[in-house]
Amino acid sequence: MLIARTLPDLRAACLRLRRHAEALAFVPTMGALHAGHRSLVARAVASGAATVASIFVNPLQFGPNEDLSRYPRDEPGDLGALEAEGCALAWLPNVATMYPPGEATAVLVRGPAERWEGDARPDHFLGVATVCAKLFGQVRPDRAYFGEKDWQQLQVVRRMVTDLLLPLEIVGVETVREDDGLALSSRNRFLTAAERAVAPALVRALRGVAERVGYGEPAAAPLAEARAALAAKGFGVDYVALVDGTTLAPLERDAPGARLIAAAKLGSVRLIDNIRIG
């Protein structure tokens, strides 16, 4: 596996890969890789494309009350995981490379970036869209792979790519879960043993709402009951909502493409999840 830490090295490596591959696939990450990340790399590799993965903890998407320094980092372990999955090139830029002095441009996405995570974490999606636009410009992939666990983020990136006419396809990959249903996340390692035992209640609550809404019940009561049940288990609930899967606009009833989304804090860890109806 090739490793690039500077833009000249990245460009040379991407040119080298393109000489031997019909397509270039890209998996952007912030490191601390788990089985969910590895599934993205495996999917990209299985497509037959030469696969590039980035590791960059993006300061622009952390809010003032979010501890950037606490985000887990494990470069040797991450590189080993990428190589084991068949990744061809790891891109490890530093902050000065991504955000050089004097730059004056950021990418603001409205539409699917509004509400939910957009309300809970102001400017988070500005950071996501800006870093993704930069990474796409650096790597120039034919397609990029994102996990469906961060459903709103996936729709924000798709909207940006469509609106800016960027020449790549965004591929969503199904959420990878533990045996008890908990969606994999780099932050799960910060759950205490007691919190980890409670954490799967989040997806169970979503599944309960999905069953009722899927049978035609209006969403208001099931959603309210799910929020109350989670609060009773010790979650600090930000939202549990039924939304249009593309626009993230709230829905009152099930509809084609609808998605149930949730975010709640358990101890020091903020968990997010989503499922489709049916």
N, C-alpha and C positions, 0 to 999 in steps of 0.2 A: 504494500500500500504506500502510495506517495503521500508526503506531508508537505504542505505549503504554509508559510507564515507571513509572506510578503506578497503584495500584488504581482510583482514580476514573476515570482515563483508560481503563483496560482495560474497566471495566464499561460506560462510555458507548459505547466502540467495539463491544463485543459486542452491546449492545442495538441499535446502528445496523445491524450485520450481520444480526441476526436479523429485522429488518424486511423484508429483501430476499432471504432465503435460507430454504429449508425445513429446513436442518440446519447445525450448526456442527461442523466437524472440527478436530482439534487434533494438532499434531506437537510433542512436547516434545524439545528438543535442548540440548546444552551448547555449541553453536557449533562453530567450526572445520569448517564444513559441507563435505561432499564429495558425490560422486554418490549414495552410499547415502542420505544425508539428503534430497537433492533428489528421490530416487525416492519417499520417503514423502510429501513435499509434493505431488508430481505425482499420486500415487495419491489423496490426499485431495481435491485440486482436481478430478480427473477424476470423482469421485463426485458432483459437483454441489454439494457443501457449500461454504459460506464457510469458508475455511481459516485457522486461527490457528496460528502457530508461536512457541514460546518459545525464548529463548536465555538460559540461566542455568547457570553453572558451579557446581554444587552442592557446597559444602564438606562437607556432612554425609555424603557417600558416599565421601570420600577418607579412607584410613586414616592412622595416624600416620607410617608410612614411605613414604607416597605424596606426591609433590610437587605440591600444588595449584597453586602458582605456575607450574609448568612446563607445565600444560595449555595447548595452543595457543588463542589468541584472535585473532579477525579480524572485528570488528563490521562495518566497512564492506563487506568482502567477503561476509559472511554475509547482510547485508540485501540486497545486490544479488542474491545467489543466490535468496533467498526471493521477491523481487519478480519475478525472471525466470521462476520456476515458477508464478506466479499466486497467491501467498499474499496474503490480504486484510489480515492484521493480524499484526504482530510484537510480541510481549510480551517486554520486557526489564527484569525486576525486578532490584533490587539485593538484597544479602544482608539488609539491615535490613528490607526489605519481606517477604522470605520467612521470616525468622527474627527477629521482633521481640523486644525484651527482655521477659523475664517469661513467655514461653510455656513450657508444661510438658507438651506432648503430642508423642509420636512414634508411628509405626506399625510394629509388629513383626509380620512374617509368618514363620510356621514352614513346615512342609511343603516346598514347592519351593524355599524359600530356604535350606534346610539342605544340607550337603555342598557339594562343588565350589567355586564362588565363595564360598559362605557360609563354608567353612573357610579358603580362601586369603585372603579379605578380610573379616575379622570386622566386623560392623556395616555393611558396604557396602549390603546390601539394606534395612536399616533406613533408611539415607539415601535410597535409591531410592524405597521405598514412601512415606516421609514426604513427600518433595518432590513425588511424583506425586499423592498425595492433596491436597496443597495446590494444585497447579496445576489439578487437576480442579475443585476447589472455586472457584478464581478464574475459570476460563474457562467452566465449565459446558458442556462440549462434549457432543454426541450420540455421538461416537465419537472414539477416539484411535488414532494409528498408530505402531507400533513395529517396528523392524527385527528380523528373525529371527536376525541375527548374534549378538545378545545373547539367546540362547534362554532361558537360565535367568531372566534379568530379565523377559522377556516372560511367562513362566509365573508369576513372582512378582506382577507387576502384575495379571494376569488373576485370580489367586487373591484378591488384595486387593479388587479391584472386585466380585467375586462375594460374598465374605464380608461386605463392608461395605454391600452392596446399593446400590452407586453406580449412578446411572442413565445409564450409557454403555456402548458396545461397544468392546472392544479388538481392533484389527485388526492382525494380523501381516503383514509384507511381506517377501518373499524377499530373502535376502542379495545384495547387489551385489558383484561380484568383478572384479578385474583380468583381463586376457586369460590370465594364467598361473594363475589360480585364487585368488590371494590375496584374502581378504575385505577390503573397504575399511574403514579405520579412521582416525580423526583422528591416532592415534599412529603410523601407518605412516611419517609424515614424519621421524620420529626414527631410522629404520633407516639404517645406513650402506649404501653401494652393495653391499658384500659381503654384508651381512645381508639386504638386499632380494632378492638373488639366491637365497638359501637359504630365505627365508620361505615360499614356496609348498609346501615339503615338508610343512608341517603339514596342509594340506587333502589333499595326495596320500596322506599316511599314513591319514587318515580314509577316503578313498575305497578304499584297499586293504583296510582292515578291513571296510568296508561290503560289499565284494564277497564276501569270505569268509563273513562272518556271514550275509549275505543268502542264501547257498547252504546254510545250515543248520549251519555249523560253530559249536561253542561259542565264546563270545567271549574266553575267558581268554587263549588262546595268541596270537591275532591282536592283541589289545590290548597284551600284554606285548612282542611283537615290534615293534609300532609305537612304543612308548615307547623301546625300546632303539635303534631306528633314528633317531629324532629326537635322542636324547641323543648319538649318534655324530656327528650333523651340527652339534652345538654348542648345541642347545636345552636349556634348563633346564626339564624337564617337570614341571608341577604335576599334571596328570591327563590321561589319555585314557580315556574310559569309554563304555560302552553303557548308556543309561538309558531309563526310561519318559519319553515326551515331555511328559507333563503333570505328573507328580509328581516327576520327576528321581530317582526311586529306581533303584539299579543293577539291571541285568538280566544274566543269564548267557547268554541267547540272544535272537535276534531275536523281536519280538512286534509286534502292531499298534501303530502310533504310536511305535515306538522311535526313539531319536535317538542319534547318536554325537556326543560333545562333547569338546573338548580345550582346554587352556590351557597355554602354554609361553612361557618368556622367551627372547628372542633379543637378546643385547646388553643394552641398557637398556630394551627394549620388550617388554611382555607382550602376546602375541597370544592371542586366543581365537577359536574357530571351532566349527561344528557342521554336520552334514549328516543328512538322513534316510536310512534304508536303502532301496535300490531306486531 
